[in-house]
Amino acid sequence: MEVDFLLIGQGLAGTVLSFRLMEANKSFVIIDLPEENKSSRIAAGLYNPVTGKKMVKTWLADQLFPEIELFYERMEELLGENFLHKRSIYRPFLSIEEQNEWMGHSGDPGMQAYFEKIVTTPLFEEVQNPFGGILLKNSGFLDINALLDAYSAFLISKGCLKQERFEEERLELSQDQVTYGDIKAKAIVYCNGLGALESRFFAKLPFAPVKGEILDLQQEFTPDTIINRGVFRISLENGLKRVGSTYSWHDLDTGPTERAKNELLEKLEKLIKEKEAEVIVHKTGIRPATKDRRPFLGKHPEHENVYIFNGLGAKGVSLAPYFSKMMIELLVEGNEPQKEVNINRVK
């Protein structure tokens, strides 16, 4: 089998990049063992343009967010299914001072694309929001599991996906191609999250794995809006509510923890007045984050046909569409990615 590119990993990074390759009329094959996609599989899929305690635009929001919905809608069209759920995000104010501060920000032209409205009285009886809050737009969540499953089935039908463990010792490099078993490609791209740390090419990259835990639980309050303060709370299609997420740089090898569950439930209680919350599912995964919180894009400094598209971390749904386009420009046109994400920033 001869193709343009061999991709390792069909988590969110490999899925998005391979779709871009398809749009660019480039051939590829992906090697992926589905159970190794745990980071993508447990992610909540939230995309949120205004984040943090100080409520600032997320990094590169003005470049990232125009790409997000248009990109995933093209994937929906290809696969004939819906994965993208456009939802406003409601963030309650904690004080009159915060309310006044955001009333002042409401005229900022740089924020207009992301503000739906500010309310100064409670928007929901069920939410702890005595001072009102802010409604954000250009936001929502992606059902990553459903997307990965549907795209896997599509790739298998096209003969573009081998569901097996990648064994790097079988990889052979020559000046103008890579060979893996019966696959010959012009280049290989590592999209396999923390699996890249096991590669002889990228083991020294400064990944900073972050464990995340989320809960799916039963509560009656079912708004279309995502509620986000301390934790996010999403009403899922199956009637459950998803609550997350924790961030831990420790206990990376352990599964779901009582500490994280209690932390999420305590924060939820401060957000939602309804006290009953029956936990149905408790999930955990390790995010392929990086020390500087920027993705890894680029070509190996010593091997012309070895590349990486990785390190999307906790904001993968937001980052993947924009940076996959940048990665295609490198793979197809030879244009180097911007310095902030280029692996040549690592010395």
VEXZA-958771 format. One record per residue (C-alpha): residue number from 0; residue in three letters; chain; x negated, y negated, z. Coordinates in Angstrom, 3 decimals. Layout:
N
> i, aa, ch, c1, c2, c3
> NUM, ALA, A, X, Y, Z
...
REM end
This chain:
347
> i, aa, ch, c1, c2, c3
> 0, MET, A, 0.000, 0.000, 0.000
> 1, GLU, A, -1.474, -3.346, -1.049
> 2, VAL, A, -0.114, -6.572, 0.482
> 3, ASP, A, -1.207, -10.129, 1.036
> 4, PHE, A, -1.118, -9.978, 4.832
> 5, LEU, A, -1.169, -7.421, 7.626
> 6, LEU, A, 0.564, -8.759, 10.748
> 7, ILE, A, 0.149, -7.242, 14.195
> 8, GLY, A, 3.217, -7.648, 16.403
> 9, GLN, A, 6.875, -8.321, 15.685
> 10, GLY, A, 7.786, -10.347, 18.719
> 11, LEU, A, 8.997, -13.862, 18.108
> 12, ALA, A, 5.645, -15.033, 16.661
> 13, GLY, A, 5.366, -12.182, 14.160
> 14, THR, A, 9.039, -12.400, 13.237
> 15, VAL, A, 8.959, -16.117, 12.510
> 16, LEU, A, 5.622, -16.057, 10.676
> 17, SER, A, 6.609, -13.115, 8.472
> 18, PHE, A, 9.864, -14.856, 7.531
> 19, ARG, A, 7.830, -17.894, 6.496
> 20, LEU, A, 5.604, -15.606, 4.405
> 21, MET, A, 8.686, -14.163, 2.743
> 22, GLU, A, 9.878, -17.673, 1.906
> 23, ALA, A, 6.432, -18.371, 0.420
> 24, ASN, A, 6.722, -15.226, -1.764
> 25, LYS, A, 3.831, -13.526, 0.015
> 26, SER, A, 3.875, -9.797, 0.718
> 27, PHE, A, 3.160, -8.370, 4.150
> 28, VAL, A, 3.478, -5.387, 6.410
> 29, ILE, A, 3.868, -5.547, 10.190
> 30, ILE, A, 2.604, -2.983, 12.679
> 31, ASP, A, 4.542, -3.135, 15.909
> 32, LEU, A, 5.551, -0.937, 18.803
> 33, PRO, A, 8.885, -2.424, 19.992
> 34, GLU, A, 8.368, -1.718, 23.685
> 35, GLU, A, 5.280, -3.943, 23.600
> 36, ASN, A, 7.443, -7.003, 22.814
> 37, LYS, A, 8.516, -7.379, 26.422
> 38, SER, A, 7.698, -11.090, 26.627
> 39, SER, A, 9.959, -11.943, 23.683
> 40, ARG, A, 12.561, -9.404, 24.763
> 41, ILE, A, 13.167, -10.913, 28.214
> 42, ALA, A, 12.911, -14.573, 27.228
> 43, ALA, A, 16.052, -16.661, 27.674
> 44, GLY, A, 15.465, -18.340, 24.318
> 45, LEU, A, 16.246, -21.843, 25.558
> 46, TYR, A, 15.266, -24.852, 23.464
> 47, ASN, A, 15.384, -28.107, 25.387
> 48, PRO, A, 13.976, -31.430, 24.131
> 49, VAL, A, 13.735, -33.187, 27.522
> 50, THR, A, 12.036, -31.297, 30.328
> 51, GLY, A, 10.238, -31.533, 33.643
> 52, LYS, A, 10.967, -33.234, 36.931
> 53, LYS, A, 10.407, -36.633, 35.324
> 54, MET, A, 12.655, -35.813, 32.358
> 55, VAL, A, 10.284, -36.598, 29.503
> 56, LYS, A, 10.420, -35.522, 25.889
> 57, THR, A, 8.754, -32.165, 25.477
> 58, TRP, A, 5.394, -32.204, 23.699
> 59, LEU, A, 5.800, -33.066, 19.982
> 60, ALA, A, 9.601, -33.069, 20.284
> 61, ASP, A, 10.055, -35.382, 17.304
> 62, GLN, A, 8.148, -32.930, 15.099
> 63, LEU, A, 9.412, -29.681, 16.625
> 64, PHE, A, 13.141, -30.222, 16.980
> 65, PRO, A, 14.083, -31.142, 13.405
> 66, GLU, A, 12.735, -27.698, 12.405
> 67, ILE, A, 14.397, -25.498, 15.011
> 68, GLU, A, 18.052, -25.168, 14.040
> 69, LEU, A, 17.485, -25.340, 10.277
> 70, PHE, A, 14.898, -22.557, 10.492
> 71, TYR, A, 16.914, -20.103, 12.593
> 72, GLU, A, 20.013, -20.802, 10.503
> 73, ARG, A, 18.071, -19.589, 7.448
> 74, MET, A, 17.263, -16.384, 9.303
> 75, GLU, A, 20.946, -16.013, 10.207
> 76, GLU, A, 21.862, -16.419, 6.553
> 77, LEU, A, 19.381, -13.726, 5.495
> 78, LEU, A, 20.519, -11.248, 8.133
> 79, GLY, A, 24.245, -12.059, 8.110
> 80, GLU, A, 24.435, -12.438, 11.885
> 81, ASN, A, 24.572, -15.258, 14.422
> 82, PHE, A, 21.737, -15.648, 16.915
> 83, LEU, A, 21.571, -19.388, 17.447
> 84, HIS, A, 23.899, -20.927, 20.017
> 85, LYS, A, 23.933, -24.725, 19.885
> 86, ARG, A, 24.809, -25.982, 23.350
> 87, SER, A, 24.541, -29.272, 25.175
> 88, ILE, A, 22.423, -29.208, 28.322
> 89, TYR, A, 23.799, -30.923, 31.425
> 90, ARG, A, 21.262, -32.077, 33.997
> 91, PRO, A, 22.819, -33.459, 37.202
> 92, PHE, A, 21.298, -36.518, 38.857
> 93, LEU, A, 19.984, -36.075, 42.379
> 94, SER, A, 20.480, -39.676, 43.497
> 95, ILE, A, 21.891, -43.103, 42.630
> 96, GLU, A, 18.295, -44.201, 41.962
> 97, GLU, A, 17.850, -41.504, 39.340
> 98, GLN, A, 21.215, -42.377, 37.826
> 99, ASN, A, 20.188, -46.024, 37.544
> 100, GLU, A, 16.821, -45.099, 36.070
> 101, TRP, A, 18.443, -43.082, 33.304
> 102, MET, A, 21.029, -45.735, 32.606
> 103, GLY, A, 18.010, -47.912, 31.867
> 104, HIS, A, 16.470, -45.261, 29.607
> 105, SER, A, 19.701, -44.844, 27.660
> 106, GLY, A, 18.764, -47.655, 25.290
> 107, ASP, A, 15.350, -46.197, 24.444
> 108, PRO, A, 15.410, -45.590, 20.662
> 109, GLY, A, 12.890, -42.785, 21.051
> 110, MET, A, 15.382, -40.796, 23.123
> 111, GLN, A, 18.548, -41.390, 21.089
> 112, ALA, A, 18.182, -38.157, 19.108
> 113, TYR, A, 18.369, -36.160, 22.344
> 114, PHE, A, 20.881, -38.039, 24.532
> 115, GLU, A, 24.546, -37.176, 24.116
> 116, LYS, A, 25.813, -39.254, 27.018
> 117, ILE, A, 25.234, -40.261, 30.618
> 118, VAL, A, 28.007, -39.808, 33.171
> 119, THR, A, 28.047, -41.530, 36.557
> 120, THR, A, 30.734, -39.380, 38.172
> 121, PRO, A, 30.925, -35.567, 38.459
> 122, LEU, A, 31.327, -33.894, 35.061
> 123, PHE, A, 32.141, -30.463, 36.520
> 124, GLU, A, 33.956, -29.717, 39.774
> 125, GLU, A, 32.013, -26.461, 40.036
> 126, VAL, A, 28.581, -28.137, 39.861
> 127, GLN, A, 26.733, -29.973, 42.618
> 128, ASN, A, 26.730, -33.299, 40.731
> 129, PRO, A, 28.082, -36.124, 42.922
> 130, PHE, A, 26.047, -38.720, 41.002
> 131, GLY, A, 26.932, -37.447, 37.532
> 132, GLY, A, 24.177, -36.526, 35.132
> 133, ILE, A, 22.874, -36.602, 31.607
> 134, LEU, A, 24.072, -34.513, 28.651
> 135, LEU, A, 21.341, -33.621, 26.178
> 136, LYS, A, 21.863, -32.643, 22.553
> 137, ASN, A, 19.722, -30.910, 19.902
> 138, SER, A, 19.526, -28.085, 22.409
> 139, GLY, A, 20.808, -24.553, 22.996
> 140, PHE, A, 19.502, -21.006, 23.059
> 141, LEU, A, 18.484, -18.246, 20.676
> 142, ASP, A, 19.541, -14.628, 21.276
> 143, ILE, A, 16.024, -13.315, 20.721
> 144, ASN, A, 16.877, -9.651, 21.322
> 145, ALA, A, 19.609, -9.672, 18.694
> 146, LEU, A, 17.343, -11.489, 16.239
> 147, LEU, A, 14.441, -9.076, 16.721
> 148, ASP, A, 16.712, -6.031, 16.364
> 149, ALA, A, 18.409, -7.285, 13.194
> 150, TYR, A, 15.138, -8.387, 11.625
> 151, SER, A, 13.455, -5.070, 12.497
> 152, ALA, A, 16.231, -3.188, 10.702
> 153, PHE, A, 15.863, -5.516, 7.695
> 154, LEU, A, 12.081, -5.022, 7.556
> 155, ILE, A, 12.388, -1.245, 7.829
> 156, SER, A, 14.867, -1.243, 4.935
> 157, LYS, A, 12.291, -3.150, 2.866
> 158, GLY, A, 9.382, -0.928, 3.893
> 159, CYS, A, 7.621, -3.853, 5.579
> 160, LEU, A, 7.483, -2.578, 9.176
> 161, LYS, A, 5.586, 0.335, 10.686
> 162, GLN, A, 6.779, 1.002, 14.222
> 163, GLU, A, 3.646, 2.439, 15.730
> 164, ARG, A, 0.860, 1.417, 18.061
> 165, PHE, A, -1.892, -0.615, 16.418
> 166, GLU, A, -5.304, 1.029, 16.884
> 167, GLU, A, -7.933, -1.564, 16.130
> 168, GLU, A, -10.728, 0.975, 15.840
> 169, ARG, A, -9.088, 2.095, 12.571
> 170, LEU, A, -9.375, -1.401, 11.112
> 171, GLU, A, -12.056, -1.881, 8.452
> 172, LEU, A, -13.212, -5.284, 7.229
> 173, SER, A, -14.925, -6.136, 3.969
> 174, GLN, A, -15.690, -9.489, 2.412
> 175, ASP, A, -12.367, -9.876, 0.629
> 176, GLN, A, -9.919, -7.520, 2.343
> 177, VAL, A, -8.935, -5.580, 5.451
> 178, THR, A, -8.050, -1.890, 5.411
> 179, TYR, A, -5.940, -0.056, 7.966
> 180, GLY, A, -5.079, 3.506, 7.032
> 181, ASP, A, -3.296, 3.301, 3.687
> 182, ILE, A, -2.746, -0.481, 4.013
> 183, LYS, A, -4.979, -2.888, 2.136
> 184, ALA, A, -4.454, -6.616, 2.769
> 185, LYS, A, -6.224, -9.853, 2.027
> 186, ALA, A, -6.138, -10.787, 5.713
> 187, ILE, A, -4.904, -9.698, 9.144
> 188, VAL, A, -3.003, -11.960, 11.566
> 189, TYR, A, -2.741, -11.162, 15.280
> 190, CYS, A, 0.757, -12.142, 16.489
> 191, ASN, A, 0.841, -9.637, 19.335
> 192, GLY, A, 0.907, -11.838, 22.418
> 193, LEU, A, -1.341, -10.662, 25.224
> 194, GLY, A, -2.257, -7.648, 23.110
> 195, ALA, A, -4.758, -9.988, 21.458
> 196, LEU, A, -6.800, -9.859, 24.668
> 197, GLU, A, -7.582, -6.239, 23.844
> 198, SER, A, -8.940, -7.192, 20.424
> 199, ARG, A, -12.661, -7.409, 19.773
> 200, PHE, A, -11.975, -10.613, 17.858
> 201, PHE, A, -9.934, -12.639, 20.340
> 202, ALA, A, -10.592, -11.172, 23.797
> 203, LYS, A, -12.430, -14.322, 24.913
> 204, LEU, A, -9.649, -16.773, 24.133
> 205, PRO, A, -8.482, -18.534, 27.325
> 206, PHE, A, -5.045, -17.041, 27.733
> 207, ALA, A, -3.367, -17.750, 31.074
> 208, PRO, A, -0.597, -15.118, 31.392
> 209, VAL, A, 2.492, -16.267, 33.265
> 210, LYS, A, 5.042, -13.888, 34.722
> 211, GLY, A, 8.666, -14.889, 34.357
> 212, GLU, A, 11.788, -13.387, 35.925
> 213, ILE, A, 15.428, -14.012, 34.990
> 214, LEU, A, 18.789, -12.771, 36.245
> 215, ASP, A, 21.998, -11.891, 34.445
> 216, LEU, A, 24.835, -12.174, 36.942
> 217, GLN, A, 28.578, -12.455, 37.348
> 218, GLN, A, 30.189, -15.766, 38.311
> 219, GLU, A, 33.531, -17.177, 37.254
> 220, PHE, A, 32.453, -20.668, 36.159
> 221, THR, A, 31.980, -20.381, 32.365
> 222, PRO, A, 31.140, -23.713, 30.731
> 223, ASP, A, 29.997, -23.977, 27.131
> 224, THR, A, 27.346, -26.345, 28.409
> 225, ILE, A, 24.006, -25.100, 29.771
> 226, ILE, A, 23.508, -26.375, 33.320
> 227, ASN, A, 19.866, -27.109, 34.108
> 228, ARG, A, 18.426, -28.441, 37.329
> 229, GLY, A, 15.840, -26.380, 39.200
> 230, VAL, A, 17.082, -23.396, 37.224
> 231, PHE, A, 18.974, -23.091, 33.952
> 232, ARG, A, 22.347, -21.340, 33.825
> 233, ILE, A, 23.629, -20.134, 30.445
> 234, SER, A, 27.060, -18.615, 29.738
> 235, LEU, A, 26.348, -15.557, 27.579
> 236, GLU, A, 28.590, -14.031, 24.932
> 237, ASN, A, 29.125, -10.922, 27.085
> 238, GLY, A, 30.639, -12.943, 29.939
> 239, LEU, A, 27.552, -12.837, 32.158
> 240, LYS, A, 25.551, -15.876, 33.210
> 241, ARG, A, 21.785, -15.984, 32.692
> 242, VAL, A, 19.740, -17.773, 35.341
> 243, GLY, A, 16.034, -18.469, 35.207
> 244, SER, A, 13.239, -18.765, 35.236
> 245, THR, A, 10.355, -18.254, 37.597
> 246, TYR, A, 6.702, -18.932, 36.818
> 247, SER, A, 3.984, -16.912, 38.512
> 248, TRP, A, 0.298, -16.620, 37.737
> 249, HIS, A, -0.006, -13.798, 40.275
> 250, ASP, A, 1.450, -10.263, 40.655
> 251, LEU, A, 1.236, -9.859, 36.873
> 252, ASP, A, 1.268, -6.084, 37.059
> 253, THR, A, 4.367, -5.672, 39.215
> 254, GLY, A, 7.960, -5.426, 38.019
> 255, PRO, A, 10.967, -7.449, 39.234
> 256, THR, A, 10.437, -8.879, 42.724
> 257, GLU, A, 12.810, -9.699, 45.569
> 258, ARG, A, 10.909, -12.941, 46.098
> 259, ALA, A, 11.715, -14.162, 42.581
> 260, LYS, A, 15.328, -13.008, 42.792
> 261, ASN, A, 15.841, -14.853, 46.065
> 262, GLU, A, 14.145, -17.971, 44.672
> 263, LEU, A, 16.487, -18.029, 41.673
> 264, LEU, A, 19.606, -17.412, 43.780
> 265, GLU, A, 18.654, -20.135, 46.262
> 266, LYS, A, 18.157, -22.659, 43.448
> 267, LEU, A, 21.406, -21.546, 41.828
> 268, GLU, A, 23.270, -22.160, 45.093
> 269, LYS, A, 21.985, -25.755, 45.093
> 270, LEU, A, 23.291, -26.175, 41.557
> 271, ILE, A, 26.624, -24.298, 41.469
> 272, LYS, A, 29.235, -24.486, 44.233
> 273, GLU, A, 30.532, -20.966, 43.607
> 274, LYS, A, 28.828, -18.774, 46.219
> 275, GLU, A, 29.569, -15.312, 44.842
> 276, ALA, A, 26.895, -14.190, 42.395
> 277, GLU, A, 26.586, -10.463, 41.709
> 278, VAL, A, 23.259, -9.691, 40.037
> 279, ILE, A, 23.766, -7.228, 37.164
> 280, VAL, A, 20.358, -7.316, 35.476
> 281, HIS, A, 16.978, -8.465, 36.759
> 282, LYS, A, 14.333, -8.759, 34.031
> 283, THR, A, 10.664, -9.615, 34.035
> 284, GLY, A, 7.998, -10.203, 31.416
> 285, ILE, A, 4.538, -11.684, 30.990
> 286, ARG, A, 4.376, -14.752, 28.763
> 287, PRO, A, 1.331, -15.178, 26.481
> 288, ALA, A, 0.621, -18.683, 27.736
> 289, THR, A, -2.714, -20.472, 27.349
> 290, LYS, A, -4.766, -22.499, 29.804
> 291, ASP, A, -4.053, -25.793, 28.057
> 292, ARG, A, -0.406, -24.842, 27.302
> 293, ARG, A, -1.004, -25.110, 23.553
> 294, PRO, A, -0.641, -22.289, 21.015
> 295, PHE, A, -3.539, -20.542, 19.302
> 296, LEU, A, -3.624, -20.914, 15.526
> 297, GLY, A, -6.568, -20.347, 13.278
> 298, LYS, A, -9.172, -18.246, 11.565
> 299, HIS, A, -11.854, -16.285, 13.387
> 300, PRO, A, -15.138, -18.241, 13.253
> 301, GLU, A, -17.117, -15.259, 11.930
> 302, HIS, A, -14.571, -13.280, 9.905
> 303, GLU, A, -12.956, -14.934, 6.887
> 304, ASN, A, -9.940, -12.617, 6.809
> 305, VAL, A, -9.057, -12.413, 10.533
> 306, TYR, A, -6.493, -14.870, 11.911
> 307, ILE, A, -4.364, -15.454, 14.992
> 308, PHE, A, -0.894, -16.947, 15.558
> 309, ASN, A, -0.262, -16.595, 19.255
> 310, GLY, A, -0.001, -18.193, 22.681
> 311, LEU, A, 3.494, -19.663, 22.243
> 312, GLY, A, 4.190, -19.202, 25.962
> 313, ALA, A, 7.476, -20.184, 27.594
> 314, LYS, A, 8.604, -22.507, 24.773
> 315, GLY, A, 8.242, -20.076, 21.902
> 316, VAL, A, 11.696, -20.674, 20.415
> 317, SER, A, 10.900, -24.399, 20.110
> 318, LEU, A, 7.289, -24.026, 18.970
> 319, ALA, A, 7.510, -21.139, 16.513
> 320, PRO, A, 9.327, -22.791, 13.554
> 321, TYR, A, 7.049, -25.836, 13.350
> 322, PHE, A, 3.751, -24.102, 14.003
> 323, SER, A, 4.545, -21.144, 11.748
> 324, LYS, A, 4.811, -23.661, 8.919
> 325, MET, A, 1.392, -25.005, 9.900
> 326, MET, A, 0.072, -21.444, 9.988
> 327, ILE, A, 1.382, -20.767, 6.483
> 328, GLU, A, -0.472, -23.838, 5.268
> 329, LEU, A, -3.661, -22.308, 6.657
> 330, LEU, A, -3.051, -18.830, 5.259
> 331, VAL, A, -1.870, -19.922, 1.820
> 332, GLU, A, -3.474, -23.321, 1.236
> 333, GLY, A, -6.492, -23.182, 3.538
> 334, ASN, A, -5.407, -26.290, 5.473
> 335, GLU, A, -6.742, -26.250, 9.017
> 336, PRO, A, -4.216, -26.593, 11.881
> 337, GLN, A, -4.314, -29.738, 14.003
> 338, LYS, A, -7.010, -29.811, 16.664
> 339, GLU, A, -4.632, -29.445, 19.645
> 340, VAL, A, -3.640, -25.923, 18.554
> 341, ASN, A, -6.607, -24.834, 16.425
> 342, ILE, A, -8.652, -22.050, 18.018
> 343, ASN, A, -11.808, -23.945, 17.087
> 344, ARG, A, -10.996, -26.201, 20.076
> 345, VAL, A, -12.243, -23.315, 22.246
> 346, LYS, A, -16.012, -23.359, 22.638
REM end
